[in-house]
Every structure is written in structure tokens, then in C-alpha cells.
Amino acid sequence: MHSKIKIAGVASLLTIFGLGTANAADPLVPPAPAPNANTIELKISGQVNRAVLWGDNGDVDEVFYTDNDNTGTRFRFVAKGRLNNDVTAGATIELQFESNSSTDIRFGANGGTGGTASGATPVGERIGEVWLNSASMGKLSLGQGNTATNGTAETDLSGTGIAQYSIGGGGNEGLGFQNGGVLTGVLVGSAFTNLDGGSRRDRIRYDTPTFAGFRLSASASQGGRNDVALRYANQFAGAKLAASIGFQNASAVGATSERLSGSVSVLLDNGFNLTFAAADENRKVGNDRTFLYGKVGFRTNSVSMYGKTSFSIDYYEGEDIASATSGTSTSYGVAAVQNLDPIGASVYVSVRNHEIDGGADDIFAIFTGMRIKF
């Protein structure tokens, strides 16, 4: 969902805001555009995603009112214009606006009666890029944005990704493990990750056109990160298939040397779906890291007249994910998501358990909330 605004030149904007008139005799005001001048289309969109989280680490339990960082509150501006019949150009600005993010909550800190103080909500940059897109030659993007491998470990057709996906944390990333009533300093977010690609960085990226469902991407990022990814999506008789695989070389930027990540998801016409993800990271310093993830789900229209209802159960296992938790970390949970298509909303709930080696108690959490897109 989005709102559209047609922009037909700076003079029109000045006139709209009462800062001038389209008078060619005025040297401070550009002349009005010709009647057939090209226009830039500006689309404004975003979402608000708020949740209630109850967590128990075996010693204390607390309730948090949080922003779901799985897919947090954000807004974006996309400007787009057509150069000719083959080429379009544009710019994208996307900002994140999370109050009391699920990655920032802590037992005994800002849970319960705490939280983000009024006026202290940070605004963070997600995307700030320009791009050229040719239907015949592909797309070239420059600036802060998705690297080629971002999302290669997160292909998911289950419909429950807003509540749980391959990252394993399930919105509980800020909760801390304890041992004998003492917090260990290890958070769910540090013990569980899907070792996905290069995230969003200042980079240059190229994407080929799609050929028979395949699309190849490559990017070079600030600091020496280079990555390449291959994606596939297609629909067959009775099923939809999506898959991705990516390789990142970050040998010039710290401990991480090489990372290979991939995922595949199949959705049958009867609603049953399977998702699998895995990654392997070779490190210059410290142990190598790996993870495996599997999900079984079902999607149906029979529960609600307003949109699809999705259910899933999943399992995550990681090895040496956090330096402080060398060993195995496991997580499993169930989730349900109800889409409310008339208002662009989704209501969700997940129930999840997290375990790590080293004697810490498990963390059990229930996470429920609502996202509205506009």
C-alpha cells in the first residue's frame, strides 16, 4: 500500500507552499515546466509494528511493550521517473522509527515500568540510494541499501515470517540468559542469528534481468566487502518455489572471512509449505559458525473472511554463534498470523523456547502484536 504524489518541477512546489509563483520574470523562481514535461512519481509508504512480549528466563519474568524488530516500524519515500521505454531512474529513502525495539529490551532494565522515554525514539537510516533500471540490461543501484546477499538466508513462503523466521530469535533478541539467578550477559540476539548476507551498506550493486525465474546479483561495499547471490522464483502446477544462495567475502573488514548462506521455500496450492535455511561462516579469528533451520507451515482462507491465516512450527540449531556461547544453541516455536487485507494489517502470535550450552536456564517467551502497512 502506498500514497502517490506527482511532482512537476520545483516551481510548482514553491507555489504549493506559498514560497513563490511560477513567474518566469522572477529570477529566484524557475520557469514553469512545459505542458508535456516528464514528471517524477513519489510514492510514500511504511508500516507500524507494535507488540507485547512476555519473557521468562527461569529467574524473573517481565512484560515488555515493544516494536517488533523482525520487521520494525519504518517509512519510505520512492521517487521514480521514466527516461525512455526501457529505462527508469529513481531514488529511495527509508528510515526506521522503533520505540523500545525488541532488540533493546532487557530483563530488570527497561521492561515492565521502563521503556523508551517520550521524545527519545531514535530514527535510523535503512536505505538512501539512487538507481537506474533497464528492462533489458538490469538494475544498477548506488548508495546505502541492500547488498547482493542480504536476505539469502531468509527466503520464506510460510506467511509467518513476521512472527518467526530463520534468525531464531523470534522477536526476543533483547532477553538475557541467567544461571543461578545471575544474568550471564548472553542475549538471545547474540546466541541466535541466521548468518545472513551483508545486510544494508554503502555499496554499488548490479542485478541482472530475470531469466526463466533466475536473477543474479553482485555488490561491492565500503570497507572491502564483496558478495554475489543467485535467486530463483517460479510457479509450477500445484506449487510455488523460491530459493536463494549467496557468498560474501569480507576478508578486509575484521574477523569474518567468508560466508555462504542459502534458503529454499515451497508452498503447495493446498496451503502446506516447507522452508529450509543454512549458512556456514569461516572466520579468521575464533571458531567457525554454522546454523540450520527448518519450518513446516500451513496457509488457509477458511478461518477468516478478511485474509489468509498462516500457522507454522520451526526449529533452529546453531554452532558457536556467539563467542561467549561456544557450543550449540537451539530454539523452537509455533506461530500464527492472521492477515486483515481490507486494512493492510496482520495480527500475530508466537510461542518460543531458547536453549544454549553452558548451564544457563532456558528462555521461554510469548510474543504477540499487530502490523499495519500503508
C-alpha positions as CSV (number, residue, x, y, z in Angstrom):
1,M,0.0,0.0,0.0
2,H,1.3,3.5,-0.7
3,S,0.3,7.1,-1.4
4,K,1.2,8.8,-4.7
5,I,2.3,12.4,-5.3
6,K,3.1,13.7,-8.8
7,I,5.9,16.3,-8.7
8,A,6.1,18.5,-11.8
9,G,9.1,20.7,-11.0
10,V,10.5,23.0,-8.3
11,A,8.4,26.0,-9.2
12,S,5.2,24.0,-8.6
13,L,6.5,23.0,-5.1
14,L,7.3,26.6,-4.3
15,T,3.8,27.7,-5.4
16,I,2.2,25.0,-3.3
17,F,4.0,26.0,-0.2
18,G,3.4,29.7,-0.8
19,L,7.1,30.4,-1.3
20,G,6.8,31.9,-4.8
21,T,4.9,31.9,-8.0
22,A,5.7,30.4,-11.4
23,N,6.7,33.7,-12.8
24,A,9.5,33.4,-15.4
25,A,10.4,37.1,-14.9
26,D,11.3,36.4,-11.3
27,P,15.0,35.3,-11.3
28,L,14.5,33.4,-8.0
29,V,11.8,31.2,-9.3
30,P,12.5,28.6,-12.1
31,P,10.1,28.8,-15.1
32,A,7.1,26.5,-15.1
33,P,7.7,23.2,-16.9
34,A,6.4,22.7,-20.4
35,P,3.0,21.1,-20.6
36,N,4.4,17.8,-21.7
37,A,7.4,17.7,-19.4
38,N,8.2,14.5,-17.7
39,T,7.2,14.1,-14.1
40,I,8.6,12.3,-11.1
41,E,6.2,10.0,-9.3
42,L,6.7,10.0,-5.5
43,K,5.4,7.0,-3.5
44,I,5.1,7.3,0.3
45,S,4.7,4.1,2.2
46,G,5.6,2.4,5.5
47,Q,4.3,0.4,8.4
48,V,3.8,0.5,12.2
49,N,4.5,-2.8,14.1
50,R,3.8,-2.9,17.8
51,A,3.9,-5.9,20.1
52,V,3.6,-7.2,23.7
53,L,6.3,-9.6,24.8
54,W,6.3,-11.8,27.9
55,G,9.6,-13.4,28.7
56,D,10.8,-15.8,31.5
57,N,14.4,-16.7,31.9
58,G,13.9,-19.1,34.8
59,D,14.6,-16.5,37.5
60,V,12.4,-13.5,36.5
61,D,9.6,-12.8,34.1
62,E,8.6,-9.5,32.7
63,V,6.2,-7.9,30.2
64,F,7.5,-5.5,27.5
65,Y,5.7,-3.2,25.2
66,T,7.9,-3.1,22.2
67,D,8.5,-2.6,18.5
68,N,8.9,-5.9,16.6
69,D,12.4,-5.7,15.1
70,N,11.7,-8.7,12.9
71,T,10.1,-6.1,10.6
72,G,10.0,-2.9,12.6
73,T,8.2,0.4,12.2
74,R,9.5,2.4,9.2
75,F,8.6,4.8,6.5
76,R,10.0,5.3,3.0
77,F,9.9,7.6,0.0
78,V,10.4,6.3,-3.5
79,A,10.9,8.7,-6.4
80,K,10.6,7.3,-9.9
81,G,10.7,8.6,-13.4
82,R,10.9,7.1,-16.9
83,L,13.8,8.1,-19.1
84,N,12.6,6.1,-22.2
85,N,10.6,3.0,-23.0
86,D,13.4,0.8,-21.5
87,V,15.0,2.8,-18.6
88,T,13.6,4.1,-15.4
89,A,15.5,6.0,-12.7
90,G,14.8,6.8,-9.2
91,A,15.8,7.3,-5.6
92,T,14.8,5.6,-2.3
93,I,14.9,6.9,1.2
94,E,13.8,4.5,4.0
95,L,14.0,5.3,7.7
96,Q,13.4,3.2,10.8
97,F,11.5,4.5,13.7
98,E,11.4,2.0,16.5
99,S,10.3,2.9,20.0
100,N,11.5,0.3,22.6
101,S,12.8,-2.1,20.0
102,S,12.7,-5.8,20.7
103,T,16.5,-5.8,20.3
104,D,16.9,-3.2,23.1
105,I,14.7,-4.5,25.9
106,R,16.4,-6.1,28.9
107,F,15.3,-8.0,32.0
108,G,15.4,-5.7,35.0
109,A,16.2,-2.7,32.9
110,N,13.6,-1.1,30.7
111,G,11.0,-3.8,31.0
112,G,7.8,-3.5,33.0
113,T,7.7,0.1,34.1
114,G,10.6,1.2,31.9
115,G,10.8,1.6,28.2
116,T,11.8,4.4,25.8
117,A,11.3,7.9,27.2
118,S,8.9,10.2,25.3
119,G,10.9,12.1,22.6
120,A,13.9,9.7,22.8
121,T,12.9,7.4,20.0
122,P,15.8,7.1,17.5
123,V,15.4,7.4,13.8
124,G,17.8,5.2,11.9
125,E,18.9,5.1,8.3
126,R,18.0,1.9,6.4
127,I,18.1,2.9,2.7
128,G,19.4,6.0,0.9
129,E,20.2,5.2,-2.8
130,V,19.8,6.2,-6.4
131,W,19.2,3.6,-9.1
132,L,18.8,3.0,-12.9
133,N,16.7,0.1,-14.0
134,S,16.6,-1.2,-17.6
135,A,14.2,-3.9,-18.5
136,S,16.7,-5.3,-21.0
137,M,20.0,-4.7,-19.2
138,G,19.2,-5.0,-15.4
139,K,19.4,-2.6,-12.5
140,L,22.3,-0.6,-11.1
141,S,22.0,0.8,-7.5
142,L,24.4,3.2,-5.7
143,G,24.3,4.2,-2.0
144,Q,23.1,2.8,1.3
145,G,20.9,-0.2,0.5
146,N,20.7,-4.0,0.4
147,T,23.8,-5.8,-0.5
148,A,23.5,-8.6,-3.0
149,T,23.4,-11.3,-0.3
150,N,21.0,-9.6,2.1
151,G,18.1,-12.0,2.7
152,T,19.7,-15.1,1.1
153,A,19.1,-17.0,4.4
154,E,15.5,-15.7,4.7
155,T,13.5,-17.0,1.8
156,D,10.2,-17.9,3.3
157,L,6.7,-18.5,1.8
158,S,5.0,-19.6,5.0
159,G,3.3,-16.3,5.8
160,T,4.5,-16.4,9.4
161,G,7.8,-14.6,8.9
162,I,6.6,-11.5,10.8
163,A,6.4,-13.7,14.0
164,Q,9.2,-16.3,13.4
165,Y,11.8,-16.9,10.7
166,S,15.3,-18.3,10.2
167,I,17.0,-15.8,12.6
168,G,15.9,-18.0,15.5
169,G,15.3,-15.1,18.0
170,G,11.6,-14.6,17.1
171,G,11.5,-11.0,18.3
172,N,13.0,-12.0,21.7
173,E,16.6,-10.8,20.9
174,G,16.9,-8.5,23.9
175,L,16.1,-11.1,26.5
176,G,19.1,-12.3,28.6
177,F,20.0,-15.8,29.8
178,Q,20.7,-16.3,33.6
179,N,22.5,-19.0,35.6
180,G,21.8,-19.4,39.3
181,G,19.9,-16.1,39.4
182,V,22.7,-14.1,37.8
183,L,22.5,-12.7,34.3
184,T,25.2,-14.3,32.1
185,G,25.5,-11.3,29.7
186,V,24.4,-13.5,26.8
187,L,21.3,-12.3,25.0
188,V,19.1,-14.2,22.7
189,G,20.2,-11.9,19.9
190,S,23.9,-12.8,20.3
191,A,23.3,-16.6,20.6
192,F,20.9,-16.9,17.7
193,T,21.4,-15.5,14.2
194,N,20.9,-16.8,10.6
195,L,24.4,-15.6,9.4
196,D,22.6,-13.8,6.6
197,G,24.4,-11.8,3.9
198,G,25.8,-8.3,4.1
199,S,22.7,-6.6,5.3
200,R,22.4,-2.9,4.2
201,R,25.6,-1.0,3.5
202,D,27.0,1.8,1.3
203,R,27.7,-0.1,-1.9
204,I,27.3,-0.4,-5.6
205,R,25.1,-3.2,-6.7
206,Y,24.0,-4.8,-10.0
207,D,21.1,-7.1,-10.7
208,T,20.5,-8.9,-14.0
209,P,17.1,-9.1,-15.5
210,T,15.2,-12.3,-14.6
211,F,15.8,-15.2,-16.9
212,A,13.5,-18.3,-16.5
213,G,13.0,-17.4,-12.9
214,F,16.7,-16.8,-12.1
215,R,18.3,-13.5,-11.2
216,L,22.0,-12.9,-10.4
217,S,23.2,-10.0,-8.2
218,A,26.6,-8.7,-7.2
219,S,27.8,-5.8,-5.0
220,A,30.9,-4.2,-3.6
221,S,30.6,-2.4,-0.3
222,Q,32.6,0.2,1.6
223,G,35.4,-1.4,3.5
224,G,36.1,-4.3,1.2
225,R,33.0,-6.4,1.4
226,N,32.2,-8.1,-1.9
227,D,29.3,-10.5,-2.4
228,V,27.3,-12.3,-5.1
229,A,23.9,-14.0,-5.0
230,L,21.6,-16.1,-7.1
231,R,17.9,-16.1,-6.6
232,Y,15.1,-18.2,-8.2
233,A,11.3,-17.9,-8.0
234,N,8.7,-19.7,-10.1
235,Q,5.3,-21.2,-10.0
236,F,4.5,-24.7,-11.2
237,A,1.4,-26.9,-11.4
238,G,0.3,-27.2,-7.8
239,A,3.3,-25.4,-6.1
240,K,5.3,-22.2,-5.8
241,L,9.1,-22.4,-5.3
242,A,11.5,-19.7,-4.1
243,A,15.2,-20.1,-3.3
244,S,18.4,-18.1,-2.9
245,I,22.1,-18.6,-2.2
246,G,24.8,-16.1,-1.6
247,F,28.6,-15.8,-1.0
248,Q,30.2,-12.9,0.9
249,N,33.9,-12.2,1.2
250,A,34.7,-9.8,4.0
251,S,38.4,-10.6,4.5
252,A,39.3,-6.9,4.7
253,V,36.9,-6.0,7.5
254,G,37.6,-7.8,10.7
255,A,37.2,-11.4,11.9
256,T,34.7,-12.6,9.3
257,S,36.5,-14.0,6.3
258,E,33.9,-15.9,4.1
259,R,30.2,-16.6,4.5
260,L,27.9,-18.9,2.4
261,S,24.2,-18.7,3.1
262,G,21.1,-20.0,1.4
263,S,17.4,-20.9,1.8
264,V,14.6,-22.5,0.0
265,S,10.8,-22.5,0.5
266,V,8.0,-24.4,-1.2
267,L,4.3,-23.5,-1.0
268,L,1.8,-26.1,-2.2
269,D,-1.6,-25.0,-3.6
270,N,-3.3,-26.7,-0.7
271,G,-1.5,-24.4,1.7
272,F,1.1,-26.7,3.1
273,N,4.7,-25.3,3.0
274,L,8.2,-26.2,3.9
275,T,11.2,-23.9,4.5
276,F,14.8,-24.7,5.0
277,A,17.8,-22.4,5.6
278,A,21.5,-22.9,6.4
279,A,24.8,-21.0,6.5
280,D,28.5,-21.5,7.1
281,E,30.9,-18.8,8.1
282,N,34.7,-19.3,8.1
283,R,36.4,-16.8,10.4
284,K,40.0,-15.5,10.6
285,V,39.7,-15.2,14.4
286,G,37.6,-17.5,16.6
287,N,35.5,-20.6,15.8
288,D,33.8,-21.0,12.5
289,R,30.0,-20.7,12.8
290,T,27.1,-22.6,11.2
291,F,23.3,-22.9,11.6
292,L,20.4,-25.0,10.3
293,Y,16.8,-24.0,10.2
294,G,13.6,-25.8,9.3
295,K,9.9,-24.8,9.2
296,V,6.6,-26.6,8.4
297,G,3.6,-24.5,7.8
298,F,0.0,-24.3,6.6
299,R,-1.9,-21.4,5.0
300,T,-5.7,-21.2,4.6
301,N,-8.5,-18.9,3.7
302,S,-11.1,-20.9,5.6
303,V,-10.5,-19.3,9.1
304,S,-11.3,-15.7,8.2
305,M,-13.1,-13.8,5.5
306,Y,-10.6,-11.0,5.8
307,G,-7.5,-12.7,4.5
308,K,-5.2,-15.7,4.8
309,T,-4.4,-17.4,8.1
310,S,-1.0,-19.0,8.5
311,F,0.4,-21.5,11.0
312,S,3.9,-22.8,11.4
313,I,6.2,-24.8,13.7
314,D,10.0,-24.4,13.3
315,Y,13.4,-25.5,14.7
316,Y,16.8,-23.7,14.8
317,E,20.2,-25.1,15.7
318,G,23.4,-23.1,15.7
319,E,27.0,-23.9,16.4
320,D,29.4,-21.4,18.0
321,I,27.2,-18.5,17.1
322,A,28.4,-16.2,19.8
323,S,32.0,-16.1,21.1
324,A,30.6,-16.2,24.7
325,T,28.5,-19.3,24.0
326,S,30.7,-21.7,22.1
327,G,28.7,-24.8,21.6
328,T,25.1,-25.4,20.5
329,S,22.2,-23.0,20.6
330,T,18.7,-24.3,19.9
331,S,15.3,-22.7,19.5
332,Y,11.9,-24.0,18.6
333,G,8.4,-22.5,18.5
334,V,5.0,-22.2,17.0
335,A,3.3,-19.2,15.4
336,A,0.1,-18.0,13.9
337,V,-0.6,-14.9,11.7
338,Q,-4.0,-13.6,10.6
339,N,-4.0,-11.1,7.6
340,L,-6.6,-8.4,7.6
341,D,-6.4,-7.4,4.0
342,P,-9.0,-4.6,4.0
343,I,-6.9,-2.5,6.3
344,G,-3.4,-3.8,5.3
345,A,-2.8,-5.4,8.7
346,S,-1.5,-8.6,10.2
347,V,-2.1,-9.9,13.7
348,Y,0.4,-12.4,15.0
349,V,1.4,-14.5,18.0
350,S,4.4,-16.8,18.6
351,V,5.4,-19.1,21.5
352,R,9.1,-19.9,21.6
353,N,11.8,-21.6,23.7
354,H,15.6,-20.8,23.6
355,E,18.4,-23.0,24.9
356,I,22.2,-22.6,25.0
357,D,25.1,-24.8,26.3
358,G,26.8,-23.8,29.5
359,G,24.3,-24.3,32.2
360,A,22.1,-21.3,31.6
361,D,18.3,-21.7,32.1
362,D,16.1,-21.7,29.0
363,I,14.3,-18.6,28.0
364,F,10.6,-19.0,27.3
365,A,8.6,-16.2,25.6
366,I,5.2,-15.3,24.1
367,F,5.2,-12.6,21.5
368,T,2.0,-11.1,20.1
369,G,1.3,-7.9,18.1
370,M,-0.1,-6.1,15.1
371,R,1.4,-4.6,12.0
372,I,-0.4,-2.1,9.8
373,K,1.1,-1.2,6.4
374,F,0.2,2.0,4.5
